[in-house]
Amino acid sequence: MALTPEDVVKKEFTKPRGFGGGKGYDEIQVDDFLDEIVVELRRLNSENEQLSTQLEDCRRSKGYVAPATKDAPASDADVTTEVPTAAAAASTDVDPAIAKKANEYEQQLKQLQDELAAGKEQLTQTQGQLEQAQARKQELDEQLAKAQQDLQAAQQEVERAKRAATEQEAQSAKQAVESSAVAPEAGAATVIALAQKLHDQHVAEGQTARDQLFKEGEDKHAALLAEGTQKRDELVSEGEATRDRLIREATEKSDGLVQDAEQKKSAILAELEKEKARLTGNIDELKSFESNYRKQLKDYISGQLQQLDSTGVEQQPAS
């Protein structure tokens, strides 16, 4: 059981035998009582050092205090009977609240990190869509190049048709000349008319085929180019809009969560500072009580020692 000021005040010693009604106390009881006082003073000093260490830890960590030992709350309740009960439970009431708020703060930070990771994932998906659009554009460019090759092939075919028509006209003219050699006067006009007719016919057919192939190639080229350009513009515009939207939403959400976290952090720190001030006040009260207790104990012990020194040992009468 802890030694209290009432125990010191009410302590009574048994008078030793052989003092026949004189003054004096039993030396063994006095020594035992002084030993109890020494033990109690050592315990008080140890508790004072623990409280001072907790205060320093609280200052260094800006409000976080180390957990109290198992014996500290019970001994505080025994020694500081005149101190408010909040002082005895100071080291145990603050830790659960601080741990709970710190846990909430960590969960909010984790939620912010998860949302930022989701925004990055959406941005990655948008980049993938842009890459697909670029691949589609490359495919359309290849189709356009193939259409141009087909157009060139058609033009070459027209040229070959024209050359074939020219050769055929020359052959027909040659045959006409040979025929006219047999009957020069009768068939000259007929041969010339036939040659001109064949020439015009072949030229018209070649021109028509060339124009048709050229028109088909140009139409296909224009259609593929327009389709590729439109698709590319749509995909690029959609990708840029999605990217800007995701970046804007992620930035706004990040700023809001960071601001909210800063506000909660400031509130927690303010509450911890308030709790630290309360603990400091309790420690000051404990120190004041300890100082008064030591003074009273010292005065009491000094008085007892003076009384022991001034008390003479009475001689027993001779038998």
C-alpha positions in Angstrom: 0.0 0.0 0.0 1.4 3.5 -0.9 2.4 5.8 1.9 0.1 8.9 2.2 0.4 12.1 4.2 -2.3 10.9 6.5 -0.2 7.8 7.3 2.7 10.0 8.3 0.6 12.3 10.5 -1.3 9.4 12.2 1.7 7.1 12.6 2.2 6.0 16.2 5.2 4.1 17.6 5.2 1.7 20.5 7.1 2.9 23.5 10.0 0.6 24.3 9.9 -1.5 27.4 12.0 -0.3 30.3 11.0 3.3 29.8 8.6 3.2 32.8 6.2 5.8 31.6 9.0 8.0 30.1 9.2 9.4 26.6 10.7 7.5 23.7 9.8 5.2 20.8 10.8 1.8 19.7 13.9 2.1 17.5 13.0 -0.8 15.2 9.6 0.7 14.4 11.1 4.1 13.7 13.7 2.5 11.4 11.0 0.6 9.6 8.9 3.7 9.2 11.9 5.6 7.8 12.6 2.8 5.4 9.0 3.0 4.1 9.4 6.8 3.7 12.6 6.2 1.7 10.9 3.7 -0.6 7.9 6.0 -1.1 10.2 8.9 -2.0 12.1 6.8 -4.5 8.8 5.8 -6.1 7.7 9.4 -6.3 11.0 10.4 -7.9 10.6 7.5 -10.4 7.1 8.6 -11.3 8.2 12.2 -11.6 10.9 11.1 -14.1 8.4 9.1 -16.1 6.1 12.1 -16.3 8.9 14.3 -17.4 10.0 11.8 -20.0 6.4 11.6 -21.4 6.3 15.4 -21.5 9.5 15.5 -23.5 8.3 12.8 -25.9 5.1 14.8 -26.3 7.0 18.0 -27.2 9.4 16.2 -29.6 6.5 14.4 -31.4 4.3 17.5 -31.4 1.6 16.0 -29.3 2.2 12.2 -29.4 2.9 10.8 -25.9 4.3 7.4 -25.2 2.0 4.8 -23.5 2.1 4.9 -19.7 3.5 2.0 -17.7 1.2 -0.4 -16.0 2.0 0.8 -12.5 1.8 4.5 -13.1 -2.0 5.0 -13.1 -2.5 3.0 -9.9 0.3 4.8 -8.1 -0.9 8.2 -9.2 -4.3 7.3 -7.8 -2.8 6.4 -4.4 -0.4 9.3 -4.1 -2.3 12.2 -5.5 -5.6 11.9 -3.6 -5.9 15.7 -3.7 -5.2 16.0 -7.4 -8.2 15.8 -9.9 -8.8 12.3 -11.3 -8.1 13.5 -14.8 -4.4 13.8 -13.9 -4.2 10.1 -13.0 -5.8 9.1 -16.3 -4.0 11.6 -18.5 -1.6 9.1 -20.0 -4.3 6.6 -20.8 -7.2 8.8 -22.2 -5.2 10.5 -25.0 -3.7 7.5 -26.7 -6.9 5.9 -28.1 -8.3 9.2 -29.4 -4.9 10.0 -31.1 -4.6 6.5 -32.6 -8.2 6.7 -33.9 -7.7 10.1 -35.6 -4.3 9.1 -37.0 -5.9 6.0 -38.4 -8.7 8.0 -40.1 -6.1 10.4 -41.5 -4.1 7.4 -43.0 -7.3 5.9 -44.5 -8.1 9.3 -46.2 -4.6 9.5 -47.6 -4.9 5.9 -48.8 -8.2 6.7 -50.5 -6.6 9.7 -52.2 -3.8 7.5 -53.5 -6.3 4.9 -54.8 -8.2 7.7 -56.6 -5.1 9.1 -58.2 -4.1 5.6 -59.3 -7.5 5.2 -60.9 -7.0 8.5 -62.7 -3.7 7.3 -64.0 -5.3 4.1 -65.2 -7.9 6.0 -67.1 -5.2 8.2 -68.6 -3.4 5.0 -69.7 -6.6 3.7 -71.3 -7.0 7.0 -73.2 -3.4 6.8 -74.4 -4.2 3.2 -75.6 -7.2 4.6 -77.6 -5.0 7.2 -79.1 -2.5 4.6 -80.2 -5.4 2.6 -81.7 -6.4 5.7 -83.6 -2.9 6.2 -84.9 -2.8 2.6 -86.0 -6.2 3.1 -87.8 -4.8 6.2 -89.5 -1.7 4.3 -90.6 -4.0 1.6 -92.1 -6.0 4.3 -93.9 -2.8 5.8 -95.2 -1.8 2.4 -96.5 -5.2 2.0 -98.2 -4.7 5.5 -99.8 -1.3 4.5 -101.1 -2.7 1.4 -102.6 -5.5 3.4 -104.2 -2.9 5.7 -105.7 -1.0 2.6 -107.0 -4.3 1.4 -108.6 -4.8 4.8 -110.2 -1.3 4.7 -111.7 -1.9 1.2 -112.9 -5.2 2.3 -114.5 -3.4 5.2 -116.2 -0.8 2.8 -117.5 -3.6 0.6 -118.8 -5.1 3.5 -120.6 -1.7 4.3 -122.2 -1.4 0.7 -123.3 -4.9 0.8 -124.8 -4.0 4.0 -126.7 -0.9 2.4 -128.0 -2.8 -0.7 -129.0 -5.4 1.4 -130.7 -2.7 3.3 -132.6 -1.0 0.1 -133.7 -4.4 -1.3 -134.8 -5.1 1.9 -136.8 -1.7 1.6 -138.4 -2.3 -2.0 -139.3 -5.7 -1.1 -140.7 -4.2 1.7 -142.6 -1.6 -0.6 -144.0 -4.2 -3.2 -145.0 -6.2 -0.4 -146.7 -3.1 0.8 -148.5 -2.4 -2.7 -149.7 -6.0 -3.0 -150.8 -5.8 0.3 -152.6 -2.8 -0.9 -154.5 -5.0 -3.4 -156.2 -7.7 -0.9 -157.1 -6.2 2.5 -156.5 -8.7 4.6 -158.1 -11.9 2.9 -157.0 -11.2 2.3 -153.2 -9.0 5.3 -152.2 -11.8 7.3 -150.7 -13.2 4.2 -149.0 -9.9 3.3 -147.4 -9.3 6.8 -146.1 -12.8 7.0 -144.7 -12.5 3.6 -143.1 -9.1 4.4 -141.6 -10.4 7.7 -140.1 -13.4 5.9 -138.7 -11.4 3.2 -137.0 -9.0 5.8 -135.7 -11.7 7.9 -134.2 -13.4 4.9 -132.7 -10.3 3.6 -131.0 -9.4 7.0 -129.7 -12.9 7.5 -128.3 -12.9 4.1 -126.6 -9.4 4.7 -125.1 -10.3 8.2 -123.9 -13.5 6.9 -122.3 -11.8 4.0 -120.6 -9.0 6.4 -119.4 -11.5 8.9 -118.1 -13.5 6.3 -116.3 -10.5 4.7 -114.6 -9.1 8.1 -113.7 -12.4 9.2 -112.2 -12.8 6.0 -110.2 -9.3 6.3 -108.9 -9.8 9.9 -107.9 -13.2 9.2 -106.3 -11.7 6.3 -104.3 -8.7 8.4 -103.3 -10.9 11.3 -102.2 -13.2 9.0 -100.2 -10.4 7.2 -98.4 -8.6 10.5 -97.7 -11.8 12.1 -96.3 -12.7 9.0 -94.2 -9.2 8.7 -92.8 -8.9 12.5 -92.0 -12.4 12.5 -90.4 -11.7 9.4 -88.3 -8.3 10.7 -87.2 -9.7 14.1 -86.2 -12.5 12.4 -84.3 -10.2 10.1 -82.4 -7.7 12.8 -81.7 -10.4 15.2 -80.5 -12.0 12.6 -78.4 -8.7 11.5 -76.9 -7.6 15.0 -76.1 -11.0 15.8 -74.5 -10.9 12.7 -72.4 -7.3 13.4 -71.4 -8.1 17.0 -70.4 -11.2 15.9 -68.5 -9.4 13.2 -66.6 -6.5 15.5 -65.7 -8.9 18.2 -64.6 -11.0 15.9 -62.5 -7.9 14.2 -60.9 -6.4 17.6 -60.2 -9.6 19.0 -58.6 -10.1 15.9 -56.6 -6.5 15.8 -55.5 -6.6 19.5 -54.5 -9.8 19.0 -52.5 -8.6 15.9 -50.7 -5.2 17.5 -49.9 -6.9 20.6 -48.6 -9.3 18.5 -46.5 -6.4 16.4 -45.2 -4.5 19.5 -44.3 -7.5 20.9 -42.4 -8.0 17.7 -40.5 -4.3 17.5 -39.8 -4.3 21.1 -38.4 -7.3 20.2 -36.3 -5.7 17.1 -34.9 -2.4 19.0 -34.1 -4.4 21.7 -32.4 -6.2 19.2 -30.3 -3.0 17.4 -29.5 -1.4 20.8 -28.5 -4.4 21.3 -26.2 -4.0 17.9 -24.7 -0.3 18.5 -24.2 -1.1 21.7 -22.4 -3.5 19.8 -20.1 -0.9 17.2 -19.4 1.7 19.9 -18.7 -0.7 21.4 -16.2 -1.3 18.1 -14.5 2.4 17.5 -14.3 2.9 20.9 -12.7 0.2 20.1 -10.2 1.9 16.8 -9.4 5.3 18.6 -9.0 3.6 21.1 -6.7 2.0 18.4 -4.7 5.3 16.5 -4.5 7.1 19.6 -3.3 4.6 20.3 -0.6 4.6 16.6 0.4 8.3 16.6 0.6 8.3 19.7 2.7 5.7 18.4 5.1 7.5 15.0 5.3 10.8 16.7 5.9 9.4 18.9 8.6 7.7 15.9 10.2 10.9 13.8 10.1 13.0 16.7 11.4 10.6 17.1 14.3 10.7 13.4 15.1 14.5 13.4 14.9 14.7 16.4 17.1 12.3 14.8 19.6 14.4 11.7 19.6 17.6 13.6 20.1 16.1 15.7 23.0 14.6 12.6 24.7 16.9 11.2 27.5 17.0 7.6 28.5 15.7 7.3 32.0 17.7 5.1 34.4 15.9 2.2 35.9 16.0 2.1 39.8 18.5 -0.4 41.3 16.8 -3.5 42.7 
